[in-house]
Structure formats: C-alpha cells, structure tokens
C-alpha cells in the first residue's frame, strides 16, 4: 500500500474518531442530515469538475470505485461531509457578520491549504485547470448552502415537534 492510501486511511480514522468523540448523541440526527445533504451538493459538483477535466484524483482509497466514478470518494462522500457536520453543529449562531466571515474563512482556508499541500506533494489530487481559489470558493458555497439547509431543517423540526 502506498503513502497516499495511508494518508486517506489516517484522515478517515481521525474523522471517525472525531465523530464519535465530538458529536453529542443528542445531535446524531442533525449530523446525519448535514452529512447526507452535503453529499447531494458535492456529488454532482465533483462529477462536473472531474468530467470537465479541471481536476483529477489519481490515487483512490477504493480504486474499483474509480472505474464508475472518478471523483474522490474519500473527499466528496466522506471527509468533506464530516467537516460540514462540525462546521454547522458548532457554528456560532449569535455572531456578528465579521465573526461569521472569520468562521467561514477559517474552515475553508484550512481545507484549501490541506488540498493544495496534497496536490503539491502527493498523487491524491491533481489540478489541471483547477486553481486553489476555486476550492476556497466552492467549499465556502457548499458549507453556506449546507448550513442554510440545516437552519431551515431545525426550524421545520421544531414546528413538527410542537404540533
């Protein structure tokens, strides 16, 4: 097994450990909603970028999936949705717009820096026409849409429980 697969296994293990340690049991349903909804966003967006030839994922954790879906299974379907769970569950609701911008930039900036380092030093991701700022923008938009959906979901859930 090569170094890249060990990196994916390490990231996945850390994320699974964090899920079980940092997500309260009372928020498990919310976590599943966030996880599933982000996949609705990332799957078509990731497919579009890969099919256009803008970005490539040469090394996959599950190479047999690559013959059907050339996006990064680990990123699009697992790691990024877990990041979105933490983003929304720990989002500071009572924060001014400047604080919200810092929160968004912290998450998206860290995520972008990680991807740029992986692109530069591994074969996990390869940019063709893709640029780092597209990652920053698309991750920010995805987190925004996911968080807005989650906010709507929480409001609807409260209405249903009060009926």
C-alpha positions as CSV (number, residue, x, y, z in Angstrom):
1,X,0.0,0.0,0.0
2,X,1.4,3.4,-1.0
3,X,1.8,6.5,1.2
4,X,-1.3,8.2,-0.4
5,X,-3.6,5.4,0.7
6,X,-2.2,5.6,4.2
7,X,-2.9,9.3,4.2
8,X,-6.5,8.6,3.3
9,X,-6.8,5.9,5.9
10,X,-5.3,8.3,8.5
11,X,-7.7,11.2,7.6
12,X,-10.6,8.8,7.6
13,X,-9.7,7.4,11.0
14,X,-9.3,10.8,12.6
15,X,-12.7,11.9,11.2
16,X,-14.4,8.8,12.5
17,X,-12.8,9.2,15.9
18,X,-13.8,12.9,16.0
19,X,-17.4,12.0,15.1
20,X,-17.7,9.6,18.0
21,X,-15.9,11.9,20.5
22,X,-17.2,15.4,19.5
23,X,-20.7,14.8,18.3
24,X,-23.2,14.6,21.2
25,X,-25.6,11.7,20.9
26,X,-28.5,14.2,21.0
27,X,-27.1,15.7,17.8
28,X,-26.8,12.4,15.9
29,X,-29.9,13.0,13.7
30,X,-28.7,16.5,12.9
31,X,-25.3,15.1,11.9
32,X,-26.9,12.6,9.6
33,X,-28.9,15.4,7.9
34,X,-25.8,17.5,7.4
35,X,-23.8,14.6,6.1
36,X,-26.4,13.5,3.6
37,X,-27.3,16.9,2.4
38,X,-23.7,17.9,1.7
39,X,-23.3,14.7,-0.4
40,X,-26.3,16.0,-2.5
41,X,-24.2,19.1,-3.3
42,X,-20.7,17.6,-3.7
43,X,-21.6,14.6,-5.8
44,X,-22.8,16.5,-8.9
45,X,-20.3,19.3,-8.4
46,X,-17.4,16.9,-8.1
47,X,-18.5,14.9,-11.1
48,X,-18.9,18.1,-13.1
49,X,-15.3,19.3,-12.3
50,X,-13.8,15.9,-13.0
51,X,-15.7,15.3,-16.2
52,X,-14.6,18.7,-17.4
53,X,-11.0,17.7,-16.8
54,X,-10.4,20.5,-14.3
55,X,-9.3,18.2,-11.5
56,X,-8.2,14.6,-11.2
57,X,-7.9,12.1,-8.3
58,X,-5.2,9.6,-9.5
59,X,-5.0,7.7,-6.2
60,X,-8.2,6.4,-4.6
61,X,-8.8,4.6,-1.4
62,X,-11.1,2.3,-3.3
63,X,-9.7,2.0,-6.8
64,X,-12.5,-0.2,-8.0
65,X,-15.0,2.7,-7.5
66,X,-12.8,4.8,-9.8
67,X,-14.0,2.9,-12.8
68,X,-17.5,4.1,-12.3
69,X,-17.0,7.5,-10.5
70,X,-13.8,9.4,-11.0
71,X,-14.4,11.9,-8.2
72,X,-12.7,11.3,-4.9
73,X,-14.9,9.0,-2.9
74,X,-13.0,9.8,0.3
75,X,-13.3,13.6,-0.2
76,X,-16.7,14.0,-1.7
77,X,-18.6,11.4,0.2
78,X,-16.8,11.1,3.5
79,X,-14.2,13.7,4.6
80,X,-15.9,16.9,3.4
81,X,-19.4,15.9,4.7
82,X,-17.8,15.3,8.1
83,X,-16.2,18.7,8.1
84,X,-19.6,20.2,7.2
85,X,-21.1,18.4,10.3
86,X,-18.6,20.1,12.6
87,X,-18.9,23.4,10.7
88,X,-22.7,23.6,11.3
89,X,-23.1,21.9,14.6
90,X,-20.5,24.3,16.2
91,X,-21.5,27.3,14.2
92,X,-21.6,30.4,16.5
93,X,-25.3,31.4,16.0
94,X,-25.0,34.7,17.9
95,X,-22.1,36.2,16.0
96,X,-21.8,39.4,14.0
97,X,-21.2,39.2,10.2
98,X,-17.5,39.8,10.7
99,X,-17.2,36.9,13.1
100,X,-19.2,34.7,10.7
101,X,-16.8,35.6,7.8
102,X,-13.8,34.7,10.0
103,X,-15.5,31.4,10.9
104,X,-16.1,30.6,7.2
105,X,-12.6,31.6,6.2
106,X,-11.1,29.5,9.0
107,X,-12.8,26.4,7.8
108,X,-12.4,27.0,4.1
109,X,-8.9,28.3,4.4
110,X,-7.7,25.2,6.4
111,X,-9.4,22.9,4.0
112,X,-7.9,24.7,0.9
113,X,-4.4,24.7,2.4
114,X,-4.7,20.9,3.0
115,X,-5.8,20.3,-0.5
116,X,-3.0,22.5,-2.0
117,X,-0.4,20.6,0.0
118,X,-1.9,17.3,-1.0
119,X,-1.9,18.4,-4.7
120,X,1.7,19.5,-4.5
121,X,3.2,16.6,-2.5
122,X,1.0,13.6,-3.3
123,X,-0.9,11.9,-6.1
124,X,-4.2,12.2,-4.2
125,X,-5.3,15.2,-6.2
126,X,-4.0,16.8,-9.4
127,X,-5.1,20.2,-10.7
128,X,-5.4,20.7,-14.4
129,X,-7.4,23.8,-14.9
130,X,-8.4,24.0,-11.3
131,X,-6.9,26.6,-9.0
132,X,-6.7,26.8,-5.2
133,X,-9.2,29.7,-5.1
134,X,-11.8,27.5,-6.8
135,X,-11.5,25.1,-3.9
136,X,-11.9,28.0,-1.5
137,X,-14.9,29.4,-3.2
138,X,-16.7,26.0,-3.8
139,X,-16.1,24.8,-0.3
140,X,-17.4,28.1,1.1
141,X,-20.5,27.9,-1.1
142,X,-21.1,24.3,-0.2
143,X,-20.8,25.0,3.6
144,X,-23.1,28.0,3.2
145,X,-25.8,26.0,1.4
146,X,-25.5,23.1,3.8
147,X,-25.7,25.4,6.8
148,X,-28.7,27.2,5.4
149,X,-30.4,23.9,4.8
150,X,-29.6,22.8,8.3
151,X,-31.0,26.0,9.8
152,X,-34.2,25.5,7.8
153,X,-34.4,21.9,8.9
154,X,-34.1,22.8,12.6
155,X,-36.9,25.4,12.2
156,X,-39.1,22.8,10.5
157,X,-38.3,20.2,13.1
158,X,-39.3,22.5,15.9
159,X,-42.7,23.2,14.1
160,X,-43.3,19.5,13.6
161,X,-42.5,18.6,17.2
162,X,-44.8,21.4,18.5
163,X,-47.8,20.1,16.6
